[in-house]
């Protein structure tokens, strides 16, 4: 039976254990009239029983599923005939193991089914069946054992609340650690792959080179076999499109937030705010279609009427549509922050004779500035990480230009391009994606540090 059925069964057992623990706590206390003799409320005894029933079994299930296939594959490989694995590279061996899995599950295999291959598939299927049976047996035994232990432990003197809160604290610390370790793992993976890239390409060429052409040939005698990895055009295009987007998003979003929070009637705010936030739910590919089919031709035709040479794919088209897309990020967050400013600050300003506009400019906006900066920072991060709109409206050409009417590309677009399809992760072309990602990570980190400094400065001033 599938593991999902076992998971549902364990969750049901955990819920039943909560019910059982609560009722037993009332029972050992001598009835509902004597609940006060318990150290904790009956719900804590139920949580105590549920934790002992569910947590060990669920942890076992997770680890078992995570390592089962690896162990079974290793056992099957160890029993393969020597002639099947002789002179096989790591990739070919992986394909052989995949054929064994497909044959064991009844799927189509890429090679002829030999007796040795069939025997390996039968052995794989047999080991999977044994592992599944053992998983069900051990997981249910652990759940029942945990329930039995919790049942024997329940007594009026049991500090169930303390133990439950300690267990929940440990679980929260583990979850926080997983998030931190995941971030560290992402950074380290980029660092190690970037080191491999910089062993092949000079860091000076990457950070200061003015040409980007990562295409490499199959043979050394072909033209362009070495590739050119100057990343300056990519970061220039990223900054240009992000700057154009923020020119649209920040003024419109901030003014919209001020109007909705301070000037708009309640009825207008009730329908205008949801309508504005609908923009955030539109898929980026739809924005890309809009930019490529409507905005870019309009800009090209308008520029032609004015005598300007406008590219069919321009940074201006991508920046305008991207700015429209991120307006809700600035507007919604700024609106929430402005509404969070205490009413007493407004009343004090009015009491001193200030008008509503003066109150907004000199009291509300400075007090809400940390949150507004946070919203703008989120919008900048959204603009830097956008890919689809740039691909469809700005193109893939790595041009070093500050002219918004020309075609440019961004770092994220090139990362996607470099990692699309089957790639060899030992070539400078593919490893360049990790170097771009690490550099972009560093740039956003610097922006975050600057923004936090601004937020801290004004927070100290107005708190």
PyMOL commands that set and color helices and strands:
alter all, ss='L'
color gray80, all
select helices_A, chain A and resi 3-29+32-37+42-78+82-85+90-105+115-153+160-200+203-208+232-263+266-281+284-305+315-325+327-340+343-351+356-385+388-393+411-418+428-462
alter helices_A, ss='H'
color red, helices_A
select strands_A, chain A and resi 212-213+228-229
alter strands_A, ss='S'
color yellow, strands_A
deselect
rebuild
show_as cartoon
